Amino acid sequence: MNIRIKTAMSVVTLASAMVSLAPATSASASVSASCGSGYSYIDSYPLKDPWGEKSSTVKLYLYYNGSTGKNCAYTSTTEWTDTEKYMFVTLSSSSDGPYGDYGYYRYYAGPVYAYARNQCVSLSGGLDAPGSGAGAEKYRVSVHNVHCG
């Protein structure tokens, strides 16, 4: 009987280890791949709710491709993914853009691209939480003249 308990515990431990080793996937991981090959992560900016609190589930992401000199940006959420909600992303540099993607999406808005070699970029993102019409919580962030060079 003692051997059965030890064997059962070993199986449970092994199963737990296998689950923890499984690769994690997320909407943002799949979006970064859609920026195309050669893009490297630069930064992310949490969107803020109407009270100024930073969200942990809604972010604006920025990537850069050194070969092409282009930046890639998108707004992504891991909350409210069961329904479409209004989302947007904008991106510009001093010589290119602004470019934007606006619409009703489940996971992300974008990606959008702008040429910015040796220049600063400005970007913004937003999400309107679903369900309450005109009174919906609006999450927003805008950053200007960042990642120059």
N, C-alpha and C positions, 0 to 999 in steps of 0.2 A: 504494500500500500504506500509506503514511503517513496518507493521508486516511481510510482505513478504520479505522485504530487510533484516530484522533482522534474519528471519528464514534461508534465503539463506546464510547469513554470518556465522551463526552457523553451517550449514552443511559443508561449506568450511573449517571452523576452525576444526571441528571434523575430517574431511577427512585428513587434514594436520597432525593432531596429530597422527592419525592411521598410516600414512605413516612413520612418524618419529620414531614410536615405532617398526616398522618391523625390524626383525633381519637382520643385515648385513652379507653378505656372500662374500667370496673372494677365489681366488685360494690358497693363502697362508694358510687360515684357514683350507681348506680341506686337504692340504698337511700335516699340523701339526698333524691332526688326523690320517694320514696314517703312521706316525712314530710309532703308536701303543699306547696302554694305558700305563700310568705311565710316559710319557715323559713331562718334564716341559721346558718352554721357558727359554733360557739362554741369547741369544743376537742375534742381526742382524747387518749386515754390508752392507752398500750401495755399489754397484759396481761403479767404476769410468769410465767415458768415456775417449777417447784418450787425452783429454785436462786436465784430472785430476779432473774434476767436478763430484761430487757425484750425482748419480741418485736417484730420489725419487720413481722410478717405478721398479727397478731391485735390488734385495737384496739377500744376502746369510744369511740363518737362521741356528741357532744352538740350539738344544734341548738336555736334559740329563735325563736319567732314573736312579734314585738312587738305585733302586732295582737290576738292572742288571749291573750297572756300565758302560752302553753304552751311547755314544753320537749319535745323529742323525743330519744330515745336508742336506740342499737342497738349490738350487738357484731358485728363483721365480720371475716372472715378471707380471705386470698388463698392460704392453704396448705391442703392436704388437700381441695381442692374436688371431687375425684373421688368422695368418699364422704360420707355423712351422719355427723355427730358431735354429741355433746351440747353445746349452747350455751345461754347464758342472758343476759338483760339485765334490770336492775331500775332503777326511777326513782321518786323521791318528793320532795316538798317538805314544809314544816311543815303545810300545809293540804290536801295531796292525795297519795293513794297510800298505800302503795307499789303500783306496777304492775309486772308482770313478764311476760316471755315465756320459757318454758323448753321445750326439745325437741331433736329431732335434725334438724339442718339442714346444708345444704352450704355456704352462703355467709354467712348472717347470722341472728341472733335479733333480733326486734323488727320494726319500731319500736314503742316504747311512749311514752305521753304523760302529762305531769303539769302541772297549772296551777301557776305559780310566779312570778307578777308580784310584784315587790318582796320576793322570798323567796330563800333559798338552796335548792339542790337537792343530793340525794345520789343516787349511781348506782353500779352495779356491773355487771361483766360476767365471763363465764367461758366456757371451752372445754375439753373433755376431748379430747386428741389421740386419733385412732382407732387401733385395732389391738392394744392390749395389755390390754384388759379392765380389771380393778381396778387394775392397775399402770400405767395410762395416765398420761402427763404431763398435769397439770392446770394450765391457764393462768388466772390470776385477777387482778382489780383492783377495788378499792373506793375511791371518793372521797366525802368527806362535807362538807356545808356549803360548796359551791363556787358560784361565779357568782351571788353574792347581788345582788339588785336587779333 
